[in-house]
Amino acid sequence: MSVARALGAAPAHCIYGQVGGNEPQARLIEFARDIARGERSVVLLAGAEAIRNQRSAQRAGRELDWSESFDKDAFPLEDRGWGELFVTMQEVNNGLLAAMSYYGLIEQAQATAKGRSAAAHREAMAQLLVPLSEVAAANPCAQFPTALSAGEILSAAPLNHLYSKRMVAQDGVNQGAALLLCSVGAARALGVPVERWVFLHGLAQGEELKLSEREDPSRSPVLEAVLNSALQQAGRTIDEIDLIDIYSCFPCAVSAVADCLGLPLDGSRPLTLTGGLAFFGGPGNNYVMHSLAEAVVQLQARPGSHALVTSVGGMLSKLGAGVYSTAPSGTDWAAAETGVSLEVLSSLPVVESPERGRVISYLVNYHGGEAVQANVLAETGDGGRFVATTAPGDTQTPAAMLAADPVDRWVTVTTAESGALHFRLA
């Protein structure tokens, strides 16, 4: 509504999207279908976040006034709310309060699957991120336009046993981006020059199971299906894609896509157009609007080329991919199947009161440079899953987990009065 009023526009609908980094591309998929069916004509997709301003004001003890008043009849708003939460209450009640904790468990599972020690995996993550920082260094819109070495990335303040502060999405940004989506007929009527047109060639999205329920937390069958579907719709192989932007909230999100597509992680093929969420900046929900906008700009400069943009919401939960090009597409988006659903996926049962289990993945969290707490994703003898945390004041268990990889070790579990599951190494 704020954007509409600033533009002097009177839209038929004002829609406020759900929470999730996948939202910009998810809404593009939705509205492309609507436009193809004649239900909409022109859609402005816009997002802006001023998290840096807000945090600076809070630190200074200032209260910013973001309030606006609107005539609800002139600006009818459809607020889609928070959307589905892709977590279990057991996960939340046992210390998984931030996305970084979930991605840390995924990251550790990837390290185990690749046969790497935590130290070796940290080195690999840093090497993966170096080329992204180099792209950000050349981007005048980046939050951190400085190329970093692997050593500089590794030596930043530790957040957990895998991540340093320079390995994760940085959401303290003031950034905004927008896209205009319309039919060819509307573009002609509006006088948009043909050389600025970008067409949709492949669109797909799908949803994963909750982390505790996934058979293998190191990989995502739904992600693989989404990527394959988008490329198949576009009639392209990954070798025929010229530009790539992989959603990069955490290193495992990049490597998950690269592993599915057989992409190198050594920087020989650029995997970001902006610099990625750790260096360009990680707007809480709007990053993909930036990667899409950058894809459009670069496609316009390279007529006939193709771009792949991926999107992620939740804990590698809501997954999307799109292929775009200045070349026209013959796809009927009114009838195209963009949703990916793997009916064969079966969720593993979550055990509410386990007594013991085998460690599948783990996370040791730091505060002030010290290991203070740990989590495990574990499996009972009969195949049930659970998440547990160390008891308050237990620093011995995190230290033991740092000293020797606990994957495949057994833990014993006690249930606290609060309902939290406290574990110790058996």
Residue, then its C-alpha position, 0 to 999 in steps of 0.5 A: m500500500s505504501v508503494a502504491r500510494a507513493l506511485g499514485a497507483a490504484p491497484a486492484h489488489c495489494i498483497y502482503g506475502q508470507v515469511g520466507g526467502n522463497e517468497p519473491q519467486a513463489r509470488l512470481i510463479e503464482f502471478a505468472r499463472d494468473i497473467a497467463r489465465g487473464e486474471r491479472s494484467v500487470v503485477l508489481l513485485a516489490g520488497a524493501e527492508a530497513i533492518r540496519n536502520q531499525r537496529s541502529a535506532q534500537r542501539a541508540g535508544r531511539e524509537l522510529d515511527w514507521s506508521e502510516s494510515f490508509d483508506k482501507d476501501a482505497f487500498p484493500l489489503e490481503d495479508r497472507g500471514w506467516g504461513e506454515l512453520f517448517v519446524t517441530m515444537q521439539e526442535v524449538n523446545n530444545g534450542l533450535l531457535a534460529a535458522m543458523s542452528y538448523y542449517g548447522l545440523i544440515e551442514q554437519a550432516q553434509a560434512t559427515a556424508k562427504g567424509r570430512s572432519a569439522a575442520a576440513h569442512r570449515e576450510a571447504m566452506a571458506q573456499l566456497l565463499v571466497p568467489l562469492s565475496e569477489v563478486a560482492a566486491a565488484n557490486p556497488c549495491a553490496q553490503f560488504p563490497t570487499a573480497l575476502s580470503a579463506g583465512e579472513i572468512l575462517s578467522a571471523a568470530p565463531l558462531n558454532h563449531l562450523y560457522s564463523k560470522r563471515m559464513v552466514a547471511q547478513d540481514g542488517v541491510n537497507q536494501g530494496a528491489a522490484l520487478l514488473l511482471c506482465s503479458v506481452g500484450a501489456a508490455r506492448a501497450l505500455g511501450v516497454p522496449v522489446e530489448r528489455w523483455v525477459f521471458l519465463h522459461g522454467l518455473a518449479q517449487g516444492e516443500e521438504l519435510k521438517l528437518s527431524e523427519r528427513e531420512d537424510p538431512s544432508r540432502s534434499p530430494v525435493l530440491e533435486a526434483v525442483l531443479n530438474s523440473a525447472l531445467q526440463q521445462a526450459g529445455r536446457t541442461i545446466d551446461e546450457i545455463d549462462l548465469i547462475d544465482i544460488y540462494s546462499c544463506f548458508p554454505c550448505a544451501v549452495s553445496a546442496v544445489a551444486d551437488c544436485l547439478g554437478l556444479p564445481l565449488d572452486g569458483s571456476r563457474p560463478l554461482t552468484l550474480t550479486g555476491g550472495l547473502a553473506f556479502f551482498g547482504g541477506p534481506g530477511n525475505n527479499y533477497v531473491m527479488h535482488s537476484l532476480a532483478e540482477a538476472v534481468v539486468q544481466l540478461q538484457a546485456r546478453p541477449g539470448s542467454h539464460a539464467l537460473v535463479t534458486s530460492v529457499g525458505g525455512m530450513l531448506s524447506k520451501l524450494g524454488a527455481g526459475v530459468y529466464s531468458t530474453a529469448p521468447s518462450g512457448t510455454d503456456w503458463a496457464a497450464a504448466e505444472t510448477g508444483v513439485s510433490l514427491e509422494v514417495l517421501s515418508s517422514l520419519p516419526v518424531v519420538e517425544s520421550p526418548e531414553r537413548g539414541r545414535v547421533i545423526s548430526y550435531l551442533v556446538n554453539y559458541h558465545g563470546g568465543e567459548a563453546v557453551q551449548a550443544n544440540v544433537l539430531a539423533e535416531t532411536g534403535d527402532g528408527g525414530r528421530f529426536v532433537a536434544t540439547t545439553a543441560p544448562g551449565d553442562t560445558q563438558t559435553p560440548a567440549a567432548m564433542l569438539a574433541a572427538d566427532p560424536v556422529d554415530r555415538w550413542v547419547t542418553v537422554t533425560t526429560a527436564e521439568s521444562g519438557a526439554l530433552h537433555f543429552r549426554l554422551a554415553 
